[in-house]
Amino acid sequence: MTDQSNIGLRHGPLSNHVAHLCVDMQNVFADETEWQTPWMKRVLPVVTEIVQRHPEATIFTRFMTPRDPSEASGAWRRYFERWHEFTQNEAEPRLLDLVPALTEFVPPATIIDKPAYSAFHDSPLLSVLRERSIDTLVVTGAETDVCVLATVFSAIDHGFRVVLVKDAVCSSADETHDALITVYASRFSHQVELVDSPMILDEWK
């Protein structure tokens, strides 16, 4: 069980330099595919409300597969040989798009594509955040224990304040989702602040 004393904006009010980083809310994870994240439908209304309040501050990421496994290197090549049906040469293009409920916010929201789990890896994200003088990231999206995890760790390494919205992240595995929320609240309590969506909607004006 998550320690409730670690829930909230423990390091004070948000600054005026906040971005909403929404990770991989794509059709490939929402639809009935082998990569489906069933919880996505449950958290989508929460994510949408945050985006509605702050569309200009929202950055959507998309996990973009290679055209063919041969374009990937090392272990990623093996990975995409296993999941070749999701490479761009085989998958329906719409599968890699944002879910329809979120596309209407672009623009003013921004889309950044990434080739790996972390949103910072081999993408322009860090440059965009630095250009906007962002110091705080409100994080939502999928999956809690994969791309959200990798992105949160990268954000920590780059020195960003990380505010993770508990009811706006999802996974396809309850056990590892719950485990990661516990880890965020305990081992990373100085660097990750866990909040519920009503709190972030109230506090982020």
PyMOL commands that place a pseudoatom at each C-alpha (Angstrom):
pseudoatom trace, name=CA, resn=MET, resi=1, chain=A, elem=C, hetatm=0, pos=[0.000, 0.000, 0.000]
pseudoatom trace, name=CA, resn=THR, resi=2, chain=A, elem=C, hetatm=0, pos=[1.268, 3.472, -0.889]
pseudoatom trace, name=CA, resn=ASP, resi=3, chain=A, elem=C, hetatm=0, pos=[2.236, 5.661, 2.060]
pseudoatom trace, name=CA, resn=GLN, resi=4, chain=A, elem=C, hetatm=0, pos=[-0.424, 8.389, 1.951]
pseudoatom trace, name=CA, resn=SER, resi=5, chain=A, elem=C, hetatm=0, pos=[1.965, 10.813, 3.681]
pseudoatom trace, name=CA, resn=ASN, resi=6, chain=A, elem=C, hetatm=0, pos=[3.947, 10.834, 0.426]
pseudoatom trace, name=CA, resn=ILE, resi=7, chain=A, elem=C, hetatm=0, pos=[0.954, 11.930, -1.670]
pseudoatom trace, name=CA, resn=GLY, resi=8, chain=A, elem=C, hetatm=0, pos=[0.790, 15.578, -2.669]
pseudoatom trace, name=CA, resn=LEU, resi=9, chain=A, elem=C, hetatm=0, pos=[2.981, 18.497, -3.686]
pseudoatom trace, name=CA, resn=ARG, resi=10, chain=A, elem=C, hetatm=0, pos=[5.503, 17.890, -0.943]
pseudoatom trace, name=CA, resn=HIS, resi=11, chain=A, elem=C, hetatm=0, pos=[7.970, 20.436, -2.289]
pseudoatom trace, name=CA, resn=GLY, resi=12, chain=A, elem=C, hetatm=0, pos=[5.619, 23.378, -2.408]
pseudoatom trace, name=CA, resn=PRO, resi=13, chain=A, elem=C, hetatm=0, pos=[3.471, 25.117, -5.024]
pseudoatom trace, name=CA, resn=LEU, resi=14, chain=A, elem=C, hetatm=0, pos=[4.147, 24.619, -8.713]
pseudoatom trace, name=CA, resn=SER, resi=15, chain=A, elem=C, hetatm=0, pos=[6.318, 27.164, -10.480]
pseudoatom trace, name=CA, resn=ASN, resi=16, chain=A, elem=C, hetatm=0, pos=[5.236, 29.139, -13.532]
pseudoatom trace, name=CA, resn=HIS, resi=17, chain=A, elem=C, hetatm=0, pos=[7.363, 26.883, -15.749]
pseudoatom trace, name=CA, resn=VAL, resi=18, chain=A, elem=C, hetatm=0, pos=[5.363, 23.654, -15.925]
pseudoatom trace, name=CA, resn=ALA, resi=19, chain=A, elem=C, hetatm=0, pos=[4.796, 21.268, -18.824]
pseudoatom trace, name=CA, resn=HIS, resi=20, chain=A, elem=C, hetatm=0, pos=[2.336, 18.397, -18.994]
pseudoatom trace, name=CA, resn=LEU, resi=21, chain=A, elem=C, hetatm=0, pos=[4.213, 15.427, -20.439]
pseudoatom trace, name=CA, resn=CYS, resi=22, chain=A, elem=C, hetatm=0, pos=[1.678, 12.864, -21.661]
pseudoatom trace, name=CA, resn=VAL, resi=23, chain=A, elem=C, hetatm=0, pos=[3.408, 9.608, -22.566]
pseudoatom trace, name=CA, resn=ASP, resi=24, chain=A, elem=C, hetatm=0, pos=[2.300, 7.365, -25.441]
pseudoatom trace, name=CA, resn=MET, resi=25, chain=A, elem=C, hetatm=0, pos=[-1.491, 7.657, -25.378]
pseudoatom trace, name=CA, resn=GLN, resi=26, chain=A, elem=C, hetatm=0, pos=[-1.681, 5.962, -28.774]
pseudoatom trace, name=CA, resn=ASN, resi=27, chain=A, elem=C, hetatm=0, pos=[-4.187, 3.771, -30.576]
pseudoatom trace, name=CA, resn=VAL, resi=28, chain=A, elem=C, hetatm=0, pos=[-1.782, 0.826, -30.568]
pseudoatom trace, name=CA, resn=PHE, resi=29, chain=A, elem=C, hetatm=0, pos=[-2.107, 0.689, -26.769]
pseudoatom trace, name=CA, resn=ALA, resi=30, chain=A, elem=C, hetatm=0, pos=[-5.814, 1.597, -26.633]
pseudoatom trace, name=CA, resn=ASP, resi=31, chain=A, elem=C, hetatm=0, pos=[-7.127, -0.782, -29.306]
pseudoatom trace, name=CA, resn=GLU, resi=32, chain=A, elem=C, hetatm=0, pos=[-7.463, -4.545, -29.039]
pseudoatom trace, name=CA, resn=THR, resi=33, chain=A, elem=C, hetatm=0, pos=[-3.909, -5.393, -30.074]
pseudoatom trace, name=CA, resn=GLU, resi=34, chain=A, elem=C, hetatm=0, pos=[-1.264, -7.524, -28.393]
pseudoatom trace, name=CA, resn=TRP, resi=35, chain=A, elem=C, hetatm=0, pos=[0.092, -4.270, -26.975]
pseudoatom trace, name=CA, resn=GLN, resi=36, chain=A, elem=C, hetatm=0, pos=[-3.239, -3.193, -25.524]
pseudoatom trace, name=CA, resn=THR, resi=37, chain=A, elem=C, hetatm=0, pos=[-3.258, -1.415, -22.192]
pseudoatom trace, name=CA, resn=PRO, resi=38, chain=A, elem=C, hetatm=0, pos=[-6.846, -1.974, -21.018]
pseudoatom trace, name=CA, resn=TRP, resi=39, chain=A, elem=C, hetatm=0, pos=[-6.605, 0.673, -18.304]
pseudoatom trace, name=CA, resn=MET, resi=40, chain=A, elem=C, hetatm=0, pos=[-6.090, 3.399, -20.894]
pseudoatom trace, name=CA, resn=LYS, resi=41, chain=A, elem=C, hetatm=0, pos=[-9.826, 3.854, -21.385]
pseudoatom trace, name=CA, resn=ARG, resi=42, chain=A, elem=C, hetatm=0, pos=[-10.184, 4.372, -17.645]
pseudoatom trace, name=CA, resn=VAL, resi=43, chain=A, elem=C, hetatm=0, pos=[-7.524, 7.065, -17.342]
pseudoatom trace, name=CA, resn=LEU, resi=44, chain=A, elem=C, hetatm=0, pos=[-8.281, 8.807, -20.655]
pseudoatom trace, name=CA, resn=PRO, resi=45, chain=A, elem=C, hetatm=0, pos=[-10.983, 11.118, -19.211]
pseudoatom trace, name=CA, resn=VAL, resi=46, chain=A, elem=C, hetatm=0, pos=[-8.559, 12.224, -16.485]
pseudoatom trace, name=CA, resn=VAL, resi=47, chain=A, elem=C, hetatm=0, pos=[-5.757, 12.846, -18.970]
pseudoatom trace, name=CA, resn=THR, resi=48, chain=A, elem=C, hetatm=0, pos=[-8.164, 14.700, -21.259]
pseudoatom trace, name=CA, resn=GLU, resi=49, chain=A, elem=C, hetatm=0, pos=[-9.262, 17.033, -18.480]
pseudoatom trace, name=CA, resn=ILE, resi=50, chain=A, elem=C, hetatm=0, pos=[-5.667, 17.966, -17.694]
pseudoatom trace, name=CA, resn=VAL, resi=51, chain=A, elem=C, hetatm=0, pos=[-4.997, 18.596, -21.387]
pseudoatom trace, name=CA, resn=GLN, resi=52, chain=A, elem=C, hetatm=0, pos=[-8.170, 20.704, -21.695]
pseudoatom trace, name=CA, resn=ARG, resi=53, chain=A, elem=C, hetatm=0, pos=[-6.993, 22.927, -18.853]
pseudoatom trace, name=CA, resn=HIS, resi=54, chain=A, elem=C, hetatm=0, pos=[-3.461, 23.329, -20.255]
pseudoatom trace, name=CA, resn=PRO, resi=55, chain=A, elem=C, hetatm=0, pos=[-3.305, 22.458, -23.963]
pseudoatom trace, name=CA, resn=GLU, resi=56, chain=A, elem=C, hetatm=0, pos=[-0.506, 24.901, -24.735]
pseudoatom trace, name=CA, resn=ALA, resi=57, chain=A, elem=C, hetatm=0, pos=[1.608, 23.372, -21.957]
pseudoatom trace, name=CA, resn=THR, resi=58, chain=A, elem=C, hetatm=0, pos=[1.010, 19.773, -23.074]
pseudoatom trace, name=CA, resn=ILE, resi=59, chain=A, elem=C, hetatm=0, pos=[3.602, 17.680, -24.873]
pseudoatom trace, name=CA, resn=PHE, resi=60, chain=A, elem=C, hetatm=0, pos=[2.397, 14.331, -26.205]
pseudoatom trace, name=CA, resn=THR, resi=61, chain=A, elem=C, hetatm=0, pos=[4.975, 11.636, -26.915]
pseudoatom trace, name=CA, resn=ARG, resi=62, chain=A, elem=C, hetatm=0, pos=[4.519, 8.807, -29.391]
pseudoatom trace, name=CA, resn=PHE, resi=63, chain=A, elem=C, hetatm=0, pos=[6.483, 5.559, -29.405]
pseudoatom trace, name=CA, resn=MET, resi=64, chain=A, elem=C, hetatm=0, pos=[7.422, 5.243, -33.070]
pseudoatom trace, name=CA, resn=THR, resi=65, chain=A, elem=C, hetatm=0, pos=[8.479, 1.828, -34.265]
pseudoatom trace, name=CA, resn=PRO, resi=66, chain=A, elem=C, hetatm=0, pos=[11.028, 1.410, -37.070]
pseudoatom trace, name=CA, resn=ARG, resi=67, chain=A, elem=C, hetatm=0, pos=[9.858, 0.697, -40.596]
pseudoatom trace, name=CA, resn=ASP, resi=68, chain=A, elem=C, hetatm=0, pos=[11.486, -2.719, -40.418]
pseudoatom trace, name=CA, resn=PRO, resi=69, chain=A, elem=C, hetatm=0, pos=[13.328, -4.695, -37.697]
pseudoatom trace, name=CA, resn=SER, resi=70, chain=A, elem=C, hetatm=0, pos=[16.550, -4.325, -39.696]
pseudoatom trace, name=CA, resn=GLU, resi=71, chain=A, elem=C, hetatm=0, pos=[16.517, -0.588, -38.899]
pseudoatom trace, name=CA, resn=ALA, resi=72, chain=A, elem=C, hetatm=0, pos=[16.822, -1.317, -35.179]
pseudoatom trace, name=CA, resn=SER, resi=73, chain=A, elem=C, hetatm=0, pos=[20.086, -2.193, -33.487]
pseudoatom trace, name=CA, resn=GLY, resi=74, chain=A, elem=C, hetatm=0, pos=[21.153, -4.655, -30.816]
pseudoatom trace, name=CA, resn=ALA, resi=75, chain=A, elem=C, hetatm=0, pos=[18.424, -5.988, -28.551]
pseudoatom trace, name=CA, resn=TRP, resi=76, chain=A, elem=C, hetatm=0, pos=[15.894, -3.658, -30.176]
pseudoatom trace, name=CA, resn=ARG, resi=77, chain=A, elem=C, hetatm=0, pos=[16.280, -5.622, -33.420]
pseudoatom trace, name=CA, resn=ARG, resi=78, chain=A, elem=C, hetatm=0, pos=[15.319, -8.832, -31.615]
pseudoatom trace, name=CA, resn=TYR, resi=79, chain=A, elem=C, hetatm=0, pos=[12.458, -6.985, -29.970]
pseudoatom trace, name=CA, resn=PHE, resi=80, chain=A, elem=C, hetatm=0, pos=[11.003, -5.808, -33.277]
pseudoatom trace, name=CA, resn=GLU, resi=81, chain=A, elem=C, hetatm=0, pos=[11.579, -9.159, -34.937]
pseudoatom trace, name=CA, resn=ARG, resi=82, chain=A, elem=C, hetatm=0, pos=[9.284, -10.530, -32.228]
pseudoatom trace, name=CA, resn=TRP, resi=83, chain=A, elem=C, hetatm=0, pos=[6.783, -7.654, -32.685]
pseudoatom trace, name=CA, resn=HIS, resi=84, chain=A, elem=C, hetatm=0, pos=[7.234, -7.130, -36.427]
pseudoatom trace, name=CA, resn=GLU, resi=85, chain=A, elem=C, hetatm=0, pos=[3.493, -6.627, -36.883]
pseudoatom trace, name=CA, resn=PHE, resi=86, chain=A, elem=C, hetatm=0, pos=[3.866, -3.246, -35.157]
pseudoatom trace, name=CA, resn=THR, resi=87, chain=A, elem=C, hetatm=0, pos=[6.659, -1.978, -37.400]
pseudoatom trace, name=CA, resn=GLN, resi=88, chain=A, elem=C, hetatm=0, pos=[5.642, 0.812, -39.755]
pseudoatom trace, name=CA, resn=ASN, resi=89, chain=A, elem=C, hetatm=0, pos=[5.821, -1.362, -42.859]
pseudoatom trace, name=CA, resn=GLU, resi=90, chain=A, elem=C, hetatm=0, pos=[3.208, -3.731, -41.437]
pseudoatom trace, name=CA, resn=ALA, resi=91, chain=A, elem=C, hetatm=0, pos=[1.048, -1.796, -38.974]
pseudoatom trace, name=CA, resn=GLU, resi=92, chain=A, elem=C, hetatm=0, pos=[-1.875, 0.427, -39.856]
pseudoatom trace, name=CA, resn=PRO, resi=93, chain=A, elem=C, hetatm=0, pos=[-0.518, 4.000, -39.694]
pseudoatom trace, name=CA, resn=ARG, resi=94, chain=A, elem=C, hetatm=0, pos=[-3.345, 5.074, -37.391]
pseudoatom trace, name=CA, resn=LEU, resi=95, chain=A, elem=C, hetatm=0, pos=[-2.142, 2.678, -34.689]
pseudoatom trace, name=CA, resn=LEU, resi=96, chain=A, elem=C, hetatm=0, pos=[0.830, 4.933, -33.953]
pseudoatom trace, name=CA, resn=ASP, resi=97, chain=A, elem=C, hetatm=0, pos=[-1.332, 8.063, -33.787]
pseudoatom trace, name=CA, resn=LEU, resi=98, chain=A, elem=C, hetatm=0, pos=[-2.649, 9.592, -30.594]
pseudoatom trace, name=CA, resn=VAL, resi=99, chain=A, elem=C, hetatm=0, pos=[-6.057, 8.374, -29.495]
pseudoatom trace, name=CA, resn=PRO, resi=100, chain=A, elem=C, hetatm=0, pos=[-8.790, 10.479, -31.163]
pseudoatom trace, name=CA, resn=ALA, resi=101, chain=A, elem=C, hetatm=0, pos=[-9.855, 12.231, -27.946]
pseudoatom trace, name=CA, resn=LEU, resi=102, chain=A, elem=C, hetatm=0, pos=[-6.432, 13.894, -27.721]
pseudoatom trace, name=CA, resn=THR, resi=103, chain=A, elem=C, hetatm=0, pos=[-5.650, 14.745, -31.336]
pseudoatom trace, name=CA, resn=GLU, resi=104, chain=A, elem=C, hetatm=0, pos=[-8.018, 17.728, -31.278]
pseudoatom trace, name=CA, resn=PHE, resi=105, chain=A, elem=C, hetatm=0, pos=[-5.665, 19.519, -28.881]
pseudoatom trace, name=CA, resn=VAL, resi=106, chain=A, elem=C, hetatm=0, pos=[-2.783, 19.549, -31.386]
pseudoatom trace, name=CA, resn=PRO, resi=107, chain=A, elem=C, hetatm=0, pos=[-2.015, 22.411, -31.822]
pseudoatom trace, name=CA, resn=PRO, resi=108, chain=A, elem=C, hetatm=0, pos=[-1.508, 24.162, -29.437]
pseudoatom trace, name=CA, resn=ALA, resi=109, chain=A, elem=C, hetatm=0, pos=[-0.292, 20.943, -27.786]
pseudoatom trace, name=CA, resn=THR, resi=110, chain=A, elem=C, hetatm=0, pos=[2.940, 19.527, -29.201]
pseudoatom trace, name=CA, resn=ILE, resi=111, chain=A, elem=C, hetatm=0, pos=[3.820, 16.007, -30.388]
pseudoatom trace, name=CA, resn=ILE, resi=112, chain=A, elem=C, hetatm=0, pos=[7.311, 14.581, -29.953]
pseudoatom trace, name=CA, resn=ASP, resi=113, chain=A, elem=C, hetatm=0, pos=[8.189, 11.182, -31.395]
pseudoatom trace, name=CA, resn=LYS, resi=114, chain=A, elem=C, hetatm=0, pos=[10.635, 8.829, -29.719]
pseudoatom trace, name=CA, resn=PRO, resi=115, chain=A, elem=C, hetatm=0, pos=[12.188, 5.509, -30.788]
pseudoatom trace, name=CA, resn=ALA, resi=116, chain=A, elem=C, hetatm=0, pos=[12.617, 3.955, -27.342]
pseudoatom trace, name=CA, resn=TYR, resi=117, chain=A, elem=C, hetatm=0, pos=[11.036, 3.804, -23.894]
pseudoatom trace, name=CA, resn=SER, resi=118, chain=A, elem=C, hetatm=0, pos=[12.293, 7.115, -22.497]
pseudoatom trace, name=CA, resn=ALA, resi=119, chain=A, elem=C, hetatm=0, pos=[10.814, 10.264, -24.009]
pseudoatom trace, name=CA, resn=PHE, resi=120, chain=A, elem=C, hetatm=0, pos=[14.257, 11.854, -23.701]
pseudoatom trace, name=CA, resn=HIS, resi=121, chain=A, elem=C, hetatm=0, pos=[16.128, 9.232, -25.708]
pseudoatom trace, name=CA, resn=ASP, resi=122, chain=A, elem=C, hetatm=0, pos=[17.093, 10.344, -29.224]
pseudoatom trace, name=CA, resn=SER, resi=123, chain=A, elem=C, hetatm=0, pos=[14.300, 12.939, -29.319]
pseudoatom trace, name=CA, resn=PRO, resi=124, chain=A, elem=C, hetatm=0, pos=[14.126, 16.754, -29.223]
pseudoatom trace, name=CA, resn=LEU, resi=125, chain=A, elem=C, hetatm=0, pos=[12.279, 16.731, -25.882]
pseudoatom trace, name=CA, resn=LEU, resi=126, chain=A, elem=C, hetatm=0, pos=[15.092, 18.073, -23.704]
pseudoatom trace, name=CA, resn=SER, resi=127, chain=A, elem=C, hetatm=0, pos=[15.812, 20.918, -26.122]
pseudoatom trace, name=CA, resn=VAL, resi=128, chain=A, elem=C, hetatm=0, pos=[12.129, 21.856, -26.261]
pseudoatom trace, name=CA, resn=LEU, resi=129, chain=A, elem=C, hetatm=0, pos=[11.873, 21.902, -22.466]
pseudoatom trace, name=CA, resn=ARG, resi=130, chain=A, elem=C, hetatm=0, pos=[15.039, 24.004, -22.120]
pseudoatom trace, name=CA, resn=GLU, resi=131, chain=A, elem=C, hetatm=0, pos=[13.814, 26.452, -24.765]
pseudoatom trace, name=CA, resn=ARG, resi=132, chain=A, elem=C, hetatm=0, pos=[10.585, 26.894, -22.807]
pseudoatom trace, name=CA, resn=SER, resi=133, chain=A, elem=C, hetatm=0, pos=[12.462, 27.262, -19.482]
pseudoatom trace, name=CA, resn=ILE, resi=134, chain=A, elem=C, hetatm=0, pos=[10.506, 24.315, -18.048]
pseudoatom trace, name=CA, resn=ASP, resi=135, chain=A, elem=C, hetatm=0, pos=[11.561, 23.152, -14.595]
pseudoatom trace, name=CA, resn=THR, resi=136, chain=A, elem=C, hetatm=0, pos=[8.585, 20.947, -13.655]
pseudoatom trace, name=CA, resn=LEU, resi=137, chain=A, elem=C, hetatm=0, pos=[6.933, 18.046, -15.456]
pseudoatom trace, name=CA, resn=VAL, resi=138, chain=A, elem=C, hetatm=0, pos=[3.411, 16.845, -14.719]
pseudoatom trace, name=CA, resn=VAL, resi=139, chain=A, elem=C, hetatm=0, pos=[3.520, 13.284, -16.037]
pseudoatom trace, name=CA, resn=THR, resi=140, chain=A, elem=C, hetatm=0, pos=[0.620, 11.156, -17.297]
pseudoatom trace, name=CA, resn=GLY, resi=141, chain=A, elem=C, hetatm=0, pos=[0.243, 8.303, -19.782]
pseudoatom trace, name=CA, resn=ALA, resi=142, chain=A, elem=C, hetatm=0, pos=[1.264, 4.726, -20.464]
pseudoatom trace, name=CA, resn=GLU, resi=143, chain=A, elem=C, hetatm=0, pos=[2.675, 2.476, -19.228]
pseudoatom trace, name=CA, resn=THR, resi=144, chain=A, elem=C, hetatm=0, pos=[3.453, 3.085, -15.572]
pseudoatom trace, name=CA, resn=ASP, resi=145, chain=A, elem=C, hetatm=0, pos=[6.071, 0.343, -15.518]
pseudoatom trace, name=CA, resn=VAL, resi=146, chain=A, elem=C, hetatm=0, pos=[7.643, 0.823, -18.980]
pseudoatom trace, name=CA, resn=CYS, resi=147, chain=A, elem=C, hetatm=0, pos=[7.704, 4.122, -20.896]
pseudoatom trace, name=CA, resn=VAL, resi=148, chain=A, elem=C, hetatm=0, pos=[6.467, 6.251, -17.995]
pseudoatom trace, name=CA, resn=LEU, resi=149, chain=A, elem=C, hetatm=0, pos=[9.095, 4.646, -15.775]
pseudoatom trace, name=CA, resn=ALA, resi=150, chain=A, elem=C, hetatm=0, pos=[11.930, 5.240, -18.248]
pseudoatom trace, name=CA, resn=THR, resi=151, chain=A, elem=C, hetatm=0, pos=[10.790, 8.809, -18.854]
pseudoatom trace, name=CA, resn=VAL, resi=152, chain=A, elem=C, hetatm=0, pos=[10.504, 9.604, -15.146]
pseudoatom trace, name=CA, resn=PHE, resi=153, chain=A, elem=C, hetatm=0, pos=[14.007, 8.286, -14.482]
pseudoatom trace, name=CA, resn=SER, resi=154, chain=A, elem=C, hetatm=0, pos=[15.403, 10.354, -17.352]
pseudoatom trace, name=CA, resn=ALA, resi=155, chain=A, elem=C, hetatm=0, pos=[13.583, 13.441, -16.085]
pseudoatom trace, name=CA, resn=ILE, resi=156, chain=A, elem=C, hetatm=0, pos=[15.084, 12.881, -12.637]
pseudoatom trace, name=CA, resn=ASP, resi=157, chain=A, elem=C, hetatm=0, pos=[18.565, 12.545, -14.139]
pseudoatom trace, name=CA, resn=HIS, resi=158, chain=A, elem=C, hetatm=0, pos=[18.078, 15.859, -15.973]
pseudoatom trace, name=CA, resn=GLY, resi=159, chain=A, elem=C, hetatm=0, pos=[17.043, 17.582, -12.749]
pseudoatom trace, name=CA, resn=PHE, resi=160, chain=A, elem=C, hetatm=0, pos=[13.369, 18.230, -13.441]
pseudoatom trace, name=CA, resn=ARG, resi=161, chain=A, elem=C, hetatm=0, pos=[10.799, 18.340, -10.701]
pseudoatom trace, name=CA, resn=VAL, resi=162, chain=A, elem=C, hetatm=0, pos=[8.523, 15.363, -11.456]
pseudoatom trace, name=CA, resn=VAL, resi=163, chain=A, elem=C, hetatm=0, pos=[4.861, 15.339, -10.472]
pseudoatom trace, name=CA, resn=LEU, resi=164, chain=A, elem=C, hetatm=0, pos=[3.247, 12.009, -11.331]
pseudoatom trace, name=CA, resn=VAL, resi=165, chain=A, elem=C, hetatm=0, pos=[-0.550, 11.961, -11.530]
pseudoatom trace, name=CA, resn=LYS, resi=166, chain=A, elem=C, hetatm=0, pos=[-1.511, 8.612, -9.993]
pseudoatom trace, name=CA, resn=ASP, resi=167, chain=A, elem=C, hetatm=0, pos=[-4.945, 8.292, -11.578]
pseudoatom trace, name=CA, resn=ALA, resi=168, chain=A, elem=C, hetatm=0, pos=[-3.700, 9.403, -15.006]
pseudoatom trace, name=CA, resn=VAL, resi=169, chain=A, elem=C, hetatm=0, pos=[-1.106, 6.666, -15.578]
pseudoatom trace, name=CA, resn=CYS, resi=170, chain=A, elem=C, hetatm=0, pos=[-1.913, 3.124, -16.608]
pseudoatom trace, name=CA, resn=SER, resi=171, chain=A, elem=C, hetatm=0, pos=[-0.404, -0.273, -17.216]
pseudoatom trace, name=CA, resn=SER, resi=172, chain=A, elem=C, hetatm=0, pos=[-1.463, -3.617, -18.627]
pseudoatom trace, name=CA, resn=ALA, resi=173, chain=A, elem=C, hetatm=0, pos=[-0.312, -5.312, -15.414]
pseudoatom trace, name=CA, resn=ASP, resi=174, chain=A, elem=C, hetatm=0, pos=[-1.864, -4.417, -12.060]
pseudoatom trace, name=CA, resn=GLU, resi=175, chain=A, elem=C, hetatm=0, pos=[0.919, -5.976, -10.019]
pseudoatom trace, name=CA, resn=THR, resi=176, chain=A, elem=C, hetatm=0, pos=[3.776, -4.013, -11.566]
pseudoatom trace, name=CA, resn=HIS, resi=177, chain=A, elem=C, hetatm=0, pos=[1.736, -0.793, -11.728]
pseudoatom trace, name=CA, resn=ASP, resi=178, chain=A, elem=C, hetatm=0, pos=[1.080, -1.025, -7.991]
pseudoatom trace, name=CA, resn=ALA, resi=179, chain=A, elem=C, hetatm=0, pos=[4.696, -1.945, -7.315]
pseudoatom trace, name=CA, resn=LEU, resi=180, chain=A, elem=C, hetatm=0, pos=[5.974, 1.074, -9.226]
pseudoatom trace, name=CA, resn=ILE, resi=181, chain=A, elem=C, hetatm=0, pos=[3.623, 3.477, -7.446]
pseudoatom trace, name=CA, resn=THR, resi=182, chain=A, elem=C, hetatm=0, pos=[5.026, 2.115, -4.177]
pseudoatom trace, name=CA, resn=VAL, resi=183, chain=A, elem=C, hetatm=0, pos=[8.595, 2.546, -5.431]
pseudoatom trace, name=CA, resn=TYR, resi=184, chain=A, elem=C, hetatm=0, pos=[7.929, 6.129, -6.553]
pseudoatom trace, name=CA, resn=ALA, resi=185, chain=A, elem=C, hetatm=0, pos=[6.456, 6.926, -3.124]
pseudoatom trace, name=CA, resn=SER, resi=186, chain=A, elem=C, hetatm=0, pos=[9.262, 5.332, -1.134]
pseudoatom trace, name=CA, resn=ARG, resi=187, chain=A, elem=C, hetatm=0, pos=[12.596, 5.131, -2.911]
pseudoatom trace, name=CA, resn=PHE, resi=188, chain=A, elem=C, hetatm=0, pos=[12.100, 8.323, -4.966]
pseudoatom trace, name=CA, resn=SER, resi=189, chain=A, elem=C, hetatm=0, pos=[10.038, 10.421, -2.568]
pseudoatom trace, name=CA, resn=HIS, resi=190, chain=A, elem=C, hetatm=0, pos=[12.508, 13.338, -2.812]
pseudoatom trace, name=CA, resn=GLN, resi=191, chain=A, elem=C, hetatm=0, pos=[12.361, 13.412, -6.609]
pseudoatom trace, name=CA, resn=VAL, resi=192, chain=A, elem=C, hetatm=0, pos=[8.875, 12.187, -7.547]
pseudoatom trace, name=CA, resn=GLU, resi=193, chain=A, elem=C, hetatm=0, pos=[5.736, 13.739, -6.092]
pseudoatom trace, name=CA, resn=LEU, resi=194, chain=A, elem=C, hetatm=0, pos=[2.619, 11.599, -6.416]
pseudoatom trace, name=CA, resn=VAL, resi=195, chain=A, elem=C, hetatm=0, pos=[-0.666, 13.467, -6.734]
pseudoatom trace, name=CA, resn=ASP, resi=196, chain=A, elem=C, hetatm=0, pos=[-4.276, 12.702, -7.564]
pseudoatom trace, name=CA, resn=SER, resi=197, chain=A, elem=C, hetatm=0, pos=[-5.845, 14.542, -10.487]
pseudoatom trace, name=CA, resn=PRO, resi=198, chain=A, elem=C, hetatm=0, pos=[-8.177, 16.762, -8.378]
pseudoatom trace, name=CA, resn=MET, resi=199, chain=A, elem=C, hetatm=0, pos=[-5.112, 18.112, -6.597]
pseudoatom trace, name=CA, resn=ILE, resi=200, chain=A, elem=C, hetatm=0, pos=[-3.175, 18.913, -9.779]
pseudoatom trace, name=CA, resn=LEU, resi=201, chain=A, elem=C, hetatm=0, pos=[-6.263, 20.474, -11.383]
pseudoatom trace, name=CA, resn=ASP, resi=202, chain=A, elem=C, hetatm=0, pos=[-6.770, 22.627, -8.304]
pseudoatom trace, name=CA, resn=GLU, resi=203, chain=A, elem=C, hetatm=0, pos=[-3.142, 23.590, -7.772]
pseudoatom trace, name=CA, resn=TRP, resi=204, chain=A, elem=C, hetatm=0, pos=[-2.053, 24.178, -11.373]
pseudoatom trace, name=CA, resn=LYS, resi=205, chain=A, elem=C, hetatm=0, pos=[-3.747, 27.431, -12.289]
for i in range(1, 205): cmd.bond("trace and resi %d" % i, "trace and resi %d" % (i + 1))
show_as sticks, trace
zoom trace
